[in-house]
């Protein structure tokens, strides 16, 4: 029997693909390409937390849901063999354009982060992913796919929207930012009227609980080596702005994880394959 069409997941994918295509056409937030100054030291530009050690020369890197001409060209400029997968054709087109302008080689594919069937198992030394898992209903499928395409000892560097960031009201009430979204809802978040930096207008987003974000990552075959909460807050910022809201509601969490072979008893750490 052929696979059913227009499933819930496919509807979400098609909707978010159109939203991001349009964001690129309008030049909205999170669609910018890499700048000239970033190409002067590409490794520094992509390694703000110092989580990448050693050289990227010759390493195989997957920029997952990371199209747009920002991350993938910089990784390629740093010497990596780069594949970028993004659901938006417009974002992938920007990767092609920047790579061509800079004389870089990269493999750019249109696809969803929860289905990497076009990629062979154990293909990469590093998977990097910007904030994007909020756009899929099931983050565990994403983790399973990353675990499959990442080699043992390889690293997964990712950022995710914190649950409370998606649960809380976009603007403050008299007594602060109210939490008005259930922690356990399975469906997409209700749409917001207006533009807010913590949400991409029109996109379908999902709350992923901490036991999915962190516990699910561990159960998929990863060990977490570090975790950071990027600080976008500004005390005294105007109420309702992203900086003000971030002073009370942490927007993102960044995770450094390593792929381990749980079949080997006692193997809870691995050599950092990014070290020469």
N, C-alpha and C positions, 0 to 999 in steps of 0.2 A: 504494500500500500504506500503510495507517495506521501511524503511529509505534508502535514497540514500547512496551509498558507494563511497568512494574516493572523498568526498567533499573537498572544499578548506581547511576547518578547519582540517579535517582528514589528508590531505596531509602534512600540517604544523606540526601537532602532530607527525606523523610518522617520518618526517625528523628530527625534533628536538630530538625525542627519540633516534634515531640512533646516532646523534651528541653527546649527553650527555653520552650514553653508551660507545662510543669510548673515550671520554674525561676521563672517569673513568679508562678504561683499560690502558690509557697512563699516568695516574696520573697527569693530567693537573690542572691548576688553578681552584679553587673552588670545588675540589673533595676530599679534605683532610678530615680525620676523627678527632674526638676530641682527644686531647693529655692528657697524664697522669696528667699534672699540672692543666688542666682545670677541671678534675674530682675531684680535691681536694676541689674546691669551685665552683660547677656547676652553682649555681644561679648567682654568680659574673661574671662568664664567659659568660653567656647569657644576662646579664642585664647591659651592658656597659653604657647605657644612663639613667639608674635608672627609667625606665618607668614601671617596674614591682615592685609594692609595696606589702609588706607582704609576706606570704609564698605561695609556689606553692603546698604544700602538699595536695593531694586529688583533686586538680583542674584538669579539663579536657582540654587538650591542643591539638590543631591541628597545626602541622608543615606543612604548605602548600607549595608545590613545594620546600620542604626543606630536601630532602633525602641526603644521602651521609655519614651518620654516624657521623655528627657533632652536629647539633642542637637537634634532637630528643633524642639521648642518654643522653645528658646533661639535658634536661628538665625532662626526666625520673629519672635521678640521683638526681634531685632536689625535687623529690617526686610527680611529676605530673603523671596523667594517659594520656599517649601520643599516638596520632595517627599521622602518617606521610604519606603524599600523595606526590608522585613524578612520573613524566612521565617515568623516566628511571629505568628499572629493575636493572641495575648495581648499581645505587645509592641506591635503596631500599635494595639490597643485602648487601651493606655496613652497612646499619642500622641494619639488622638482625645480621650480624657478630659482630659488636661492642656491641650490646645488649647482645648477647650470651656470649661474652668474659667477660662482666662486670656484668653478672647476673641480667640484667634489663629486664623488660617487656615493650613491646610497640607493637602497632598495625601498621604494615607497609603495605601500599597499593600502587599498581601501578595505576595511573590515572592522568587525566588532571585537572589543577586548575580551568577550566571553566565548569567542569561537576563533581559535587560531589554527584551524585544521589545515590551512595552507602552508603551515610551517612545520618542519620536521622536529621530532623530539630531540632534546639535548643539543640545541643549536646555538645557544648563547652563553656568554660568560657573565653578562650583565643585562638586566631588564630595568629600565627606568620608566616611571609613570608619574606624570603630573596629576593634579586633582582631577579625577574623572570617574571614579568608581560609583559616584552618586547617580550616574546616568543609567545604571543597569539594575534590574530587579534583584538579581542574585549575584552577590559578590563572590560567593564560594566557587562559582563556575569560573570566574576570572582567576582566582588563586590556583585552581586545578590546572588551568591552561598554562599559567606562568610556570608552575612546578614542572609541567611536562616539557616545555621548550627550554628550560634553564638547566644547565649542567650542574651536577653535584659540586658544591663549593662555590657556585656562582651567586651573585648578589642581586637582590631585588630592592631597589630604592624607590619609594613611593610616597605620595601625599594623598590625604583623604579629607573630605569635609567631616568635621566632628558631628556626632549625632545631635548634640545640643544646638549646634549652629543651624541645623535644618528644622529643629523643633521650635525654636524661639521666634517670637514676632519680629518682623523686620525693623519696626520703629518702636520707641519706648512709650509705655503707658506712664501715667503719673508716678507709679512706684517702680518703674524699671521695665525690662524686656520680659514679657510674659511668655511662658512655655505653653503653647496652645496646640501642639501637635503630638499625637501619641508616639511613644517610643516603640510600639509594637505593630504599627500599621504596616501592611504589606504593599499597599497601593502607592502610586505616585503622590507626591505632595500636591496640595491644592495650589492653583496658580496664584501669583501675586500681581496686584495692579501697581504698576510703577517699576522703575529700574532700581535694583539694589545690588551692591557689589558682591554680596555673599551668595546671590542666586543669579543664574543666567536666564533672563526673561524668556518665557515661552518653553524652556526645556522641561522635560519630565525628569524629576529627581526623586530619589528614594533614600529614606533613612536606613542606615546600616548600624546595627547595635555593636557595642564594643566586643561582645562575644563572637560576632561575625568578623569585624574588622581585625581584631587581634587574635582571638582564639581560633578563628577560621584559618588565619594565616599559619598558625602553629600546626594545626591539624592537617594542613595541606602539604606539610613537609619542610617547614621553615623554622629556623631559630632566629628570634629577634635579637640583634646585636646592639641596637640603639634606637631611641625614640625621641623626637623633638617636637615642640609646639611652637611654630613660627609666631613671633610676637608682632602683630599688626596694630596694637593698641596705641592710643595716644591720650594720656590723661589731659582733661580739659578740652577735648575735641567737641565740636558741636553735636548735641544729641541727634541721633538718627543717622549720622555718618558711619561709614565702615570703621573708621578708627575709633569712634566712640563705642560702637557696638562691640568691637573686638576687645575693648577694655573690660567687658563683662562676659562676653560670649566668645570662647576660643574658636576661631574659624576652622583651623586645619590641624592635622597631626601628620608628621613625617616619620616614616619607619624605614630603618635599615635592617634587612633580613638576609640570611644566607640559606641556600638550599642544602639540605643535609640528606644523607642516606640513612633512614631509620632502620633499615635492615641490618646495619652494622651496629652491633651492641656497643653502647657507650660513646658513640660518635655524636657528640653534642656541639662540636665545633669543627671548623675546617680551615685549611690554609686559604688565605685570601688570594684568589687567583689573579687579582688585579696588581699584586705586587710582583715586580719583575724578578 
